[in-house]
Amino acid sequence: MDRYAAFLRGMNIGGRRIKNEELGAAVEGLGFEGVETFRASGNVIFESEESAPGRIASRLEAGLAEALGYEVPVFLRTGAEVRAIAAHEPFSAAQTAGSAGKLQVALLRAKPKAAAQKQVRALATEQDRLSIRGRELYWLPNGGMSDSELDLNAIGAALGLTTMRTKGTIEQIATKHFA
């Protein structure tokens, strides 16, 4: 069996609240094994006999929508992909150390086309550094996310649906579940 991480969008925000135990049970109810959740923000690690990530993500989205009563976009990554995201250093050590913000990773559904990448990179400033690698956008804000002037709507229009995690969270998931 292969091990995966599902990063779910829109969990425990607004009026939606689900406990990790309930989320884990919903994923187990879909036939996945070795289910573990990480923090209360929609991070689920599990095993599957299915080896096609697209089919797994579709199965999770359909099953969670039925179980929870609302759409749950899924951003699925293999163990190797989680480790690669955790290991990647998109900015120099000096830039990262000099920032008052936390390095963010926006997980994307697909690798963006060159034109979309160019459009997003054009939004970068010294206050909001951006880097794209594969299906991830790395964002180093120079402060709190809410203090940033980065046009997240323009990024969403160029890249499509995303879900965001700190790089530290992904590093912790990689260490705990995919070492």
CORUR-V653292 format. One record per residue. N is the residue number from 0. OMEGA is omega in radians with two decimals (* if undefined). Layout:
BEGIN
n:omega
N:OMEGA
N:OMEGA
END
This chain:
BEGIN
n:omega
0:3.09
1:-3.14
2:-3.09
3:2.96
4:3.06
5:3.08
6:-3.04
7:-3.13
8:2.97
9:3.13
10:3.08
11:3.00
12:-3.11
13:3.14
14:-3.11
15:3.09
16:3.06
17:3.10
18:3.13
19:-3.14
20:3.13
21:3.13
22:3.11
23:3.12
24:3.11
25:3.13
26:3.07
27:3.13
28:3.10
29:3.08
30:3.11
31:-3.06
32:3.10
33:-3.04
34:3.03
35:3.05
36:-3.14
37:-3.08
38:-3.08
39:-3.09
40:3.04
41:3.05
42:-3.09
43:3.11
44:-3.07
45:3.09
46:3.13
47:3.02
48:3.08
49:-3.10
50:3.12
51:-3.09
52:3.13
53:3.12
54:3.11
55:-3.14
56:3.12
57:3.12
58:3.10
59:-3.11
60:-3.13
61:-3.11
62:3.13
63:3.09
64:3.12
65:-3.09
66:-3.03
67:3.12
68:3.06
69:-3.12
70:3.12
71:3.08
72:-3.08
73:3.06
74:-3.00
75:3.07
76:3.04
77:3.08
78:3.13
79:3.13
80:3.11
81:3.12
82:3.14
83:3.09
84:-3.12
85:-3.07
86:-3.06
87:3.08
88:-3.04
89:-3.11
90:-3.14
91:3.11
92:3.14
93:3.12
94:-3.12
95:-3.14
96:-3.11
97:-3.12
98:3.06
99:-3.14
100:3.10
101:3.10
102:-3.11
103:3.06
104:3.03
105:3.12
106:-3.08
107:3.09
108:-3.10
109:3.06
110:-3.11
111:3.09
112:-3.07
113:-3.11
114:3.12
115:3.11
116:-3.14
117:3.14
118:-3.12
119:3.14
120:3.13
121:3.13
122:-3.10
123:3.06
124:3.05
125:3.14
126:-3.11
127:-3.14
128:-3.12
129:3.08
130:3.12
131:3.06
132:-3.14
133:-3.13
134:3.13
135:2.99
136:3.09
137:-3.09
138:3.08
139:3.10
140:-3.14
141:3.14
142:3.11
143:-3.13
144:-3.11
145:3.11
146:-3.07
147:3.05
148:3.13
149:-3.12
150:-3.12
151:3.09
152:3.10
153:3.09
154:3.11
155:3.12
156:-3.12
157:-3.00
158:-3.08
159:-3.09
160:3.10
161:2.89
162:-2.99
163:3.01
164:3.00
165:3.08
166:3.09
167:3.09
168:-3.14
169:3.08
170:3.13
171:3.09
172:3.13
173:-3.12
174:-3.06
175:-2.96
176:-3.03
177:-3.12
178:*
END
